[in-house]
Amino acid sequence: MARTVLIVDDHAGFRAGARALLEADGFEVVGEAADGAAALDAADRLRPQVVVLDIRLPDLDGFAVAERLAAGARPPAVVFVSSRGVEGFRRRLAASGARGFIAKAELTGECLSALLD
């Protein structure tokens, strides 16, 4: 059975590209969200196993979204993505409970699977 994924990013083009890449590698993308509030709502409704979460969103930052997701009864695995390098986020990333970080340009199903397994 394919892992279910919610993609959260404020750029529609990235969401579409990520959906195509992940679905081609066997993931089932169950939803998309453009901001933190929509992500929390979608995660509650769709119950994805994995949330691919941009760090910089227009309302809440990805770390705040991840913290709220982790407080749920059945929290999804969170993998952060960003167009910026991981260097500026290392401390917060380590404390976040997320499975890891993938640069947007390097996102593939294989990279995502490696962080989840």
N, C-alpha and C positions, 0 to 999 in steps of 0.2 A: 504494500500500500504506500502511495506517495505521501511524503510529508506535506502538510498544509502550511502555507506561507501568507502573511500579510506584509505588503510592501508599503513603507511610510516614507514619503519624500515630497517636498513641495514643488518639484519639477515633474510635470506630466511626461515629458520625454524620457527622463530617467526611469520613471515607473514603468512605462511601456517597454523600454529596452530590458529592464531587469525582469519583467514578466516573461518576455520572450526567451531570455537566456535561461531562466530557472525552469520554465515549463519544458524547454528543449532537453534539460538535464533530469527530467522526471519529477520535479516538484509540482504540487498543485497550488497555484496562486488563488486563494479564496477571496482576496480583496486588496484594495488599495486605499490609502488615506494621504491627504495633502498637508495635514497639520496634526499637532499633538492631540487636540480634543477629538478630532475625527478618528485618530488612531485608537484612542482609548475606547470610544464607542464601538468601532469595528471589531476590536479585539474581544470586547464583551459579547457582541452578537455572534461573531464567526468562530470564536475559540480556535484560532490557528495554533499549530504546534510551534511555529517559528515566526518571529517578527524581524524583518530586515528594516532597520530603523536609522534614518538620517539623524545626525547629531544636531544639525542646525535646522530648526523648523520656525515658521513665522510666529507661533504663539508660545508653546512650551519648548524647551530644548529636549533633545532626545534622552538625556540623562534623567530628567524629571518624568518623562513618559515611561522609561524603563523602571524607575522606582515604583511608580503606580502600578505597572503591570505585575511587578514582583510581589506586590502586596495582595494580589488576587488569590482565589482559592486554587486555581490550576494555572499558574503562570507559564506563559510560553517561553521558549528559549529566545533570547534577544541577541542579534548580531548587528552591531553598529556599522554604518557606512558613512563615508564623507569624501568630498572631493579634496579636502585638506588632508595632509599627512597625519599619522597617528601621534607624532611627537608632542603636539600641544594638548593632547587628551590622555596621555598615559596614566597619570594619577587617577583621574576621574574614571577612566575605563577600568582600571584595576579594582576600584572600589564599587563598581556598578553592578557586579554580579552577571554581567553579560558574558556570552560565550566567546566574544572576541570582536575584532574589527577587520573590515575589508575595505580597501580603497575602492571607490566607485569604479574606477577604470579597470580594476582587477576582479570585479564580481563575476563569478561563474558558479554553476551548481556544484562543481567539484570543490571549489574553495569553501563554499557554504557547508557542504557535507563534511569536509575535513574538520571544521570547527564544531560540528554537531556530534560527530562520532567519537 
